[in-house]
Amino acid sequence: MRLPLQFFPIWCFLVLAVVVSAAPGYAAGAIVKDGDTIQLGSVTYRLDGIDAPELDQICVDDHADPWTCGIEAREQLVKLIGASQVHCIDLGADKSRKNRRIGICSADGATAGLNQQMIRLGFAIGFEPASKLHFQEDSASAKDARAGLWKGCFVAPQEFRIGKKDGALLGASCRADRDAEIRAVLFPDDLAMPPNCGIKGKYAVRARITGNIGIYHLQGCLSYPAMTKPDRWFCTEDDAQAAGFRRAYNCRASRSK
């Protein structure tokens, strides 16, 4: 098994944000934001009971190569929806992220909900359901079949979000004798920017004064050019703040988009 010692950014992606026809009562349509989040009109839902890789998260595939698993998870959700109408049962506010709801969502004509299908495909893992939804059997089946993420090696999305580099490695391709090399790939020094997600995040001890884990830097801010190796990339300020990052003080009055 040959594993690269560091991740080399992959710049050529065709990234799709799918807009599908809305169910009655919703505004324009549904937008897939990532592997466990969709937007219906002005309402954003996190799919209950699952956790998919973040858009900037890197995994290792079954050939020991770096893999943009967060982008792939989003594409899998795009494919599941296709051109179908989407309906969500609203379970209430998401306590971990403002302006987001928890939902059990389904596409018309499907025999299973989107939540469950993402687990079955192996592109999400089970995560603290707000409802009574639990997907242990589906998750176990996906793991046994080495489906999706499980064919390679990865860290749980929640551990990636907080930069826990010593967390458990998951997947069929994890190897104890390659532990350090694998972790260098999963947490690269030079994390590639997902398309259209240009907000830079950096873990910082000083951010803890304000109850955060890091600081984010917007385009056009004084600190942006000097931040050459961000720990995270975010698409919106809401995403950055929800992940526990505060805006850099030198761009409090932002001139960026």
VENDA-V730097 format. One record per pair of residues at least 12 apart in sequence whose C-alpha atoms are under 8 Angstrom apart, sorted by the first residue. I is the first residue (numbers start at 0). J is the second residue. Records with the same first field share a line. If there is no record, write none. Layout:
BEGIN
I: J ; J
END
This chain:
BEGIN
0: 62 ; 63
1: 63
2: 63 ; 64 ; 180 ; 181
3: 63 ; 64 ; 180 ; 184
4: 180 ; 181 ; 183 ; 184
5: 180 ; 183 ; 184 ; 187 ; 188
6: 65 ; 183 ; 184 ; 187 ; 189 ; 190
7: 189
8: 189 ; 190 ; 191
9: 191
10: 191
12: 194
14: 70 ; 74 ; 194
15: 74 ; 77
16: 30 ; 31 ; 32 ; 77
17: 29 ; 30 ; 31 ; 77 ; 81
18: 30 ; 31
19: 80 ; 81 ; 82 ; 83 ; 84 ; 85
20: 82 ; 83 ; 84 ; 85
21: 39 ; 40 ; 84 ; 85
22: 84 ; 85 ; 86
25: 39 ; 40
26: 39 ; 40 ; 41
27: 39 ; 40
28: 40
29: 85
31: 73 ; 76 ; 77
32: 73
33: 51 ; 53 ; 54 ; 69 ; 70 ; 72 ; 73 ; 76
34: 50 ; 51 ; 52 ; 53 ; 69 ; 70 ; 72 ; 73 ; 74 ; 75 ; 76 ; 117 ; 122 ; 123
35: 49 ; 50 ; 51 ; 73 ; 76 ; 114 ; 123
42: 98 ; 99 ; 100
43: 98 ; 99 ; 100
44: 99 ; 100 ; 101 ; 102
45: 93 ; 99 ; 100 ; 101 ; 102
46: 101 ; 102 ; 103 ; 104 ; 113 ; 114
47: 101 ; 102 ; 103 ; 114 ; 126 ; 128 ; 129 ; 130 ; 132
48: 114 ; 125 ; 126 ; 127 ; 128 ; 129 ; 130 ; 132 ; 133 ; 134
49: 114 ; 118 ; 123 ; 124 ; 125 ; 126 ; 127 ; 128
50: 123 ; 124 ; 125 ; 126 ; 156 ; 157
51: 69 ; 72 ; 122 ; 123 ; 124 ; 156
52: 68 ; 69 ; 72 ; 122 ; 123 ; 155 ; 156
53: 69 ; 70 ; 156 ; 160
54: 67 ; 68 ; 69 ; 70 ; 73 ; 193
55: 67 ; 69 ; 70 ; 190 ; 191 ; 192 ; 193 ; 231 ; 232 ; 233
56: 68 ; 69 ; 156 ; 159 ; 185
57: 69 ; 153 ; 184 ; 185 ; 186
58: 148 ; 151 ; 152 ; 153 ; 154 ; 184 ; 185
59: 151 ; 152 ; 153 ; 172 ; 181 ; 184 ; 185
60: 148 ; 150 ; 151 ; 152 ; 172
61: 150 ; 151 ; 152 ; 171 ; 172
62: 151
63: 151 ; 172
65: 184 ; 185
68: 148
70: 193
72: 122 ; 123
75: 117 ; 122
76: 113 ; 117
79: 106 ; 113
80: 106
83: 106 ; 107 ; 108
84: 106 ; 107
85: 104 ; 105 ; 106 ; 107
86: 104 ; 105 ; 106 ; 107
87: 102 ; 103 ; 104 ; 105
88: 102 ; 103 ; 104
89: 101 ; 102 ; 103
90: 102 ; 103 ; 129 ; 130
95: 241
96: 241 ; 242
97: 237 ; 241
101: 129
115: 134 ; 137
118: 134 ; 137 ; 138 ; 141
119: 137 ; 138 ; 140 ; 141 ; 146
120: 141 ; 146 ; 147
121: 138 ; 141 ; 142 ; 145 ; 146 ; 147 ; 148 ; 149
122: 146 ; 147 ; 148
123: 148
124: 138 ; 155
125: 138
142: 170
145: 170 ; 171
148: 170
149: 169 ; 170 ; 171
150: 170 ; 171 ; 172
151: 170 ; 171 ; 172 ; 173
152: 168 ; 169 ; 170 ; 171 ; 172 ; 173 ; 181
153: 168 ; 169 ; 170 ; 185
154: 166 ; 167 ; 168 ; 169 ; 185
155: 167 ; 168 ; 169
160: 242
161: 212
162: 186 ; 202 ; 230
164: 182 ; 186
188: 228 ; 230
189: 228 ; 229
190: 228 ; 229 ; 230 ; 231
192: 232
193: 232
195: 234
196: 232 ; 233 ; 234 ; 235
197: 217 ; 218 ; 232 ; 233 ; 234
198: 215 ; 216 ; 217 ; 218 ; 232 ; 233 ; 234 ; 235 ; 236 ; 239
199: 215 ; 216 ; 217 ; 223 ; 226 ; 229 ; 230 ; 231 ; 232 ; 233
200: 213 ; 214 ; 215 ; 216 ; 229 ; 230 ; 231 ; 232 ; 233 ; 239 ; 244
201: 213 ; 214 ; 215 ; 229 ; 230 ; 231
202: 214 ; 230 ; 244
206: 244 ; 245
210: 243
211: 243 ; 244 ; 245
212: 243 ; 244
213: 243 ; 244 ; 245
214: 244 ; 245 ; 246 ; 247
215: 239 ; 244 ; 245 ; 246 ; 247
216: 246 ; 247 ; 250
217: 246 ; 250 ; 253 ; 255
218: 254 ; 255 ; 256
219: 253 ; 254 ; 255
220: 249 ; 250 ; 253 ; 254 ; 255
221: 249 ; 250
222: 247 ; 249 ; 250
END
